[in-house]
Amino acid sequence: MSLTIGKKPKAFKLEASGGGTISLADLAGKWTILYFYPRDNTPGCTTEAHNFRDAQAEIEALGAEVYGISRDSIASHEKFIEKHGLNFRLLSDPDAKMIEAYGAFGEKVLYGKRSMGIIRSTVILDPDNKVAAHFPKVRVKGHVDAVIEKLRELVEARG
């Protein structure tokens, strides 16, 4: 499935770090950054998490929240948060249903080997829970800066 700018994505309800669940409906009324990553405690994923962590004040100043999503368990997420001092919640999608619905699951090539898995990507939702921006097939370096720049544009355009 693919996402369409200006349309609401598929509803979801996932277990969240810190307890409880987060659903699409819970995100209404604020800007939301959903970033999809392959696995806790791997080099690229840790760098990306650090980048979002370090940009948290700027993201919050724009009225947005960040959620990281992978197939990892909540127990794994809690350890990842603790080890790296993350200041945002992580969501667990063990069967990858939400990940797939948001266009973040498919064929990947690593060192010439093809496999199916999570494709690093990011979605920005507007306060009406509509897709405002989609970053498919993300490279970690400079990505968070690009997300913040786009978020700033979107917030300013909305007034």
N, C-alpha and C positions, 0 to 999 in steps of 0.2 A: 504494500500500500504506500501511496505517497501523500505528502501533505500539500495543501493548497493555501497560498497566502490569502488571508481574508476569510477563511472558513474555520469553523471549529474542528479540532482534531477529535479522534475517537476518545470517548470517555474512558477513564481508568480509575482504579482504586488499588493502591499498592501499600505494602507494609513499609514503614518509615523508621529510620534511625531515631532514637530518642523516645520510641514508643508510638503506638497508634498507627493510623493509616493516613495517607494523603490521596485525595481524589481530584479529578479535574475541577469539579465544582468548588472544592476548597480553595482553588487558586484565583477564583473570580475577584475582581476589584483591584488587582495589582498586576504589574508587569512581572512576568515569570521567565526565568532562563532554565530550560531543561537541557542538561548536557548528558549525553550517552557515552559511556566509556566501557572498554572491554573487561577490565578486571582490577580489583583493589590491589594495591601494593606492587604494581608493575611499574617500570621506569616512566613510560610515557603518561600513564594514568596518574601517577603520583605527581609528576610535574604539572599536569593540567589541574589537578586538585589544588596544588600549592598556588598556582596562578589565580584560580578563582578565590581561594582563601585570601590571598594578599590584596585582591581587588574588591573585597567585600564592602568596605566603606564607600567606595565610589559607586558600586552597584546599588547599595541601599540608598545613597543620596539621590539616585535616579528613580527611587520608588520600586525597586525590583527585588525579587528573591531568587536564589539559586537552588536547584536540586540536581544532584548527580544520580544517574540511574544506570545500574548494571544488573547482571544476573546473580551477583554475589548475595550471600545470605545477610540477614541483619547482623548476625554475630560477626561476620567478616567486616561489614561496614562499620560497626562500633569500634572494632580494633583499628581499622584504617583511620577513623576520625581521631581516636585517642592518640595514635602514634604520630599523626601529622598535624594535630591541632586544628582540624578543619572546623570552620564556623558556619556551616550550612548542613542541611540534612541530605542523607542519601536514601534512595528508594530501591527496594529489592523487587526485581521482576524475574523470578527464577525460571519461568516458562517462556519468557521473552515475548509474550503476547503484546504488551504495550510497546516494547522496543520495536517489534516488527511493524505494528500499526503506525509508528512514527518514522518509518523509513530507515531505521537504524540497525537492521539485521539483514545480512546477505553475504554474498561471496566476497572473500578477502584474499589477497595474495601477500604472503610474507616469505621473503627469501625464495621466491619462485614457487612456493607451495600454496595451492589453493585450498581454502577451507571456508566453512560457513561460520559466521560469528557476528559479534556486535561491531558495527561500523561507527567509528568515532564521529559524532555529529552533535549539533546543538540546534535547539528550537527556541525562539522567543515568542511568548504568548502575550497578547495585549490584555488589558483589564477586563475585556469582554470574553476572554478565553479563546480568541481567534488567533490563528497563526499570523504573526507579524513579520517573522523572518525565519529562514531555515538555512543552516550551514551544513551541507552534506559533506562527508568525507574530509573531515577536519585534520589539519596538521597542527600539532600542539604549539609550536613556536609562533608567537604573535596572535594566537587565536583569541585569547581572552580580551586583548586590546581591541581586536576587530569586533567582538561581540559588544563591548562597552561603547565603541564608536557608533555601531548600528543602533543600540538601545538609546543612546543620547539623541540621535537623529529622529527615531520614532517618537520618543517622549516629547521632543520639541515640536514635531509636526502635529502632534495631537493637541498640544497647547496645555 
